[in-house]
């Protein structure tokens, strides 16, 4: 299922990540982010790399507010990936969609 990436869906994103990890089958929750709801075009991260099945390190939201300079700040969702790159979606300026999946645990024997 593809869901729009925005702060009003933040709880849905967290639940999808929790549900994926709580199965015990995955070492990481991964996310793919698209520029359209049909999932035909991948979005890019802070290094201009396509975001497809990227392991999530952290995810956070910033709600709309007025900063210390009196400027309005739009609500955003920020995702940090395990490779050190980030992605931020602004609720007002951007339209992105996402899917959450799992990266299977790889058992190694020595």
N, C-alpha and C positions, 0 to 999 in steps of 0.2 A: 504494500500500500504506500502511495506517495502522499506526503503531508506537507503543507506549506510551512516553511521555516520562519517563525516569528515568535515574539515573546508570548503571545496569547496561547501558543501551542507548546510552551516550554515544559509544562507538566507531562504532556503527551510524549515529548522527546525523552524526558527522563524515565518515564515508565517503559518505553520501548527499550532503552538501554538496560534498565534494571531487569526486565523480563528476559532479554537476551542473555545477560550474564548469569542470571539465577538458574538457568538450565544446567549449569555445570559443564556444558559441552564446549564453551568458548573461552579463549584466553583474553580476548578483547572484543568490545563492541566496535563495529566499524560503521561508517556513514558514507553514503554517496549523495552529492548535492547537485541539483540540476537547475538550469535557468528556465525550465518550463515544466508544467505539470505532466507532460507526456513522456518525460524522462528521455529526451532525445539529445540534449546538449548538457554536458557536464560543466559545472562551475569550476573556478580555479582558486587556489589558495594564495597566501601571501608571496609565494615564489612562482606564481603563475603555473602551477602544476594542477592537472585535473584531479578533482576530488571524487575518486571512485574506490569504494571499499577501503577507506582510510581509517586506521585505528584511532580512536578518540582517547586523548589524555584527560581533558577536562572540557566541560561545557558550562557556560554561565550566561546570565542575562543582565542587562542594565535597563531599568525602567526609565520612562520619560521623566525628565526633571529639568530644573533650572540650575546651572552650575554657579560657582562663586563669582563669575563675571557677569551674571545675569542673562547668559545665553541659554536658549532652550536646547536640550539634548534629546535626540530621538531615541526611542527604545531599540535595543540591539540584542542579538544573540551572538556570542563569540564561542568558537570551537577551537581548542588547541589540540593539535595532533601529536602523536608520539614522535614524529620526526622533527619537531620544533617549529613547524609552520602553523599558521593560524588562518581562520576564516571568520569574518564578521558580516552579519546580515542586518541591515537597518530596516526596521519595520516600515518606515515611511518612504524610503528611497528605493528599496530593493524588493524583488519578488523571486524567491528561491523555493525549491521543493526538495525533500530529502527522503531517503529510505535508510533504515537501520538494519544491519545484518551482523553476524558473528564471525570471528576468525577462529576456526577450530583449534583446540588444544592439540599440540603435536607432542606425542609421547616419544621419548628417546630412550634407547637402551644402550648400555655401554658394556 
